[in-house]
Every structure is written in C-alpha cells, then in structure tokens.
Amino acid sequence: MKHLLLILIVAVVVYAAWNLASPIERRHGARLITRHALRLGAIVAVVLLLLAAAYYLPATGIL
C-alpha cells in the first residue's frame, strides 16, 4: 500500500510540474518523451512479463 501511495504522490508532483512549466520546456519534454517512449514501454513490458512469470512459475530447486 505504501508503494501505491508513493506512486500517486509522484504522479501528482509530475503533473503539477508539467502544468507549471513554460511552453518551451513542455515542448522539449514532449519531444524527449516521444523519443524514448518505445524503449520505456518495452522495458515496462519486460518487467511486467518477468513479474508474471515469477508469480505463475514454480520455484526451482537450484539452491
């Protein structure tokens, strides 16, 4: 639950910073986001896939 609250707080702060930024900074930020969105989306998808695999696959007896 703490993680959810932390994510919510970060989202509100980022939203407020985005709205308080000047139009030039917003334009530069939008370009940066669109340039890296595919890579970030791929990383998030891989992490979610690994979390799902860790949840559904049984542990191995390596140790």
C-alpha positions as CSV (number, residue, x, y, z in Angstrom):
1,M,0.0,0.0,0.0
2,K,2.9,2.3,0.7
3,H,4.1,1.8,-2.9
4,L,0.7,2.8,-4.3
5,L,0.7,6.0,-2.2
6,L,4.2,6.8,-3.3
7,I,3.3,6.3,-7.0
8,L,0.2,8.6,-6.5
9,I,2.3,11.3,-4.9
10,V,4.9,11.2,-7.6
11,A,2.2,11.3,-10.3
12,V,0.6,14.4,-8.7
13,V,4.0,16.1,-8.4
14,V,4.9,15.3,-12.1
15,Y,1.5,16.6,-13.2
16,A,1.9,19.8,-11.3
17,A,5.4,20.4,-12.6
18,W,4.2,19.8,-16.1
19,N,1.5,22.3,-15.8
20,L,3.7,24.9,-14.1
21,A,6.5,24.5,-16.8
22,S,6.9,27.1,-19.6
23,P,5.6,26.1,-23.0
24,I,9.2,25.8,-24.3
25,E,10.1,23.3,-21.5
26,R,6.9,21.4,-22.2
27,R,7.7,21.2,-25.9
28,H,11.2,19.9,-25.1
29,G,9.8,17.4,-22.6
30,A,7.2,16.2,-25.1
31,R,9.9,15.6,-27.7
32,L,12.0,13.7,-25.1
33,I,9.1,11.6,-24.0
34,T,8.1,10.7,-27.6
35,R,11.7,9.9,-28.5
36,H,12.1,7.4,-25.6
37,A,8.5,6.2,-25.2
38,L,9.0,3.0,-27.2
39,R,12.1,2.0,-25.2
40,L,10.5,2.8,-21.9
41,G,7.4,0.9,-22.9
42,A,9.5,-2.2,-23.9
43,I,11.3,-2.1,-20.5
44,V,8.0,-1.8,-18.6
45,A,6.5,-4.7,-20.6
46,V,9.6,-6.9,-20.0
47,V,9.4,-6.2,-16.2
48,L,5.7,-7.0,-16.1
49,L,6.3,-10.2,-18.0
50,L,9.1,-11.2,-15.6
51,L,6.9,-10.4,-12.6
52,A,4.0,-12.5,-14.1
53,A,6.5,-15.4,-14.8
54,A,7.8,-15.2,-11.3
55,Y,4.3,-15.4,-9.9
56,Y,3.0,-18.2,-12.1
57,L,6.0,-20.4,-12.5
58,P,7.1,-22.7,-9.6
59,A,10.4,-22.1,-7.9
60,T,13.3,-24.3,-9.0
61,G,15.3,-26.3,-6.5
62,I,18.7,-24.8,-7.5
63,L,19.8,-23.8,-4.1
